[in-house]
Amino acid sequence: MNLFRTCAAVLALTTGLLALPVQAEVTQQNSSGDPTYTIETPKGYAMAGDLIIARPLLIAATVIGAGLFVISLPFTAAGGNIGEAGQALVVEPGAAAFVRCLGCTEVGYKKD
């Protein structure tokens, strides 16, 4: 009987500990408090770091990517992948710089 209680307690504790990451993920995904939207709520230090470091770098990456896109345009036109090159070099860094909320890691908002 003592072995049964010990095994049951270990099983219950293991199951409880394995469920913690799932609960943390659910809480983190819907951190806005509004059940209809999944919006990140970044901390102040994340917003400050994003404003001071990430945004200027992303704007520079957008400008450099636009220059590289123009330089590579004859080659991408010959290859037939102008859209993919423009998306990778200009649109994605531009969206990350100008569409993403301050301190967020994903571009835009998701409506459930």
Order of alpha helices (4+ residues) and beta strands (2+ residues): alpha-beta-alpha-alpha-alpha-alpha-beta
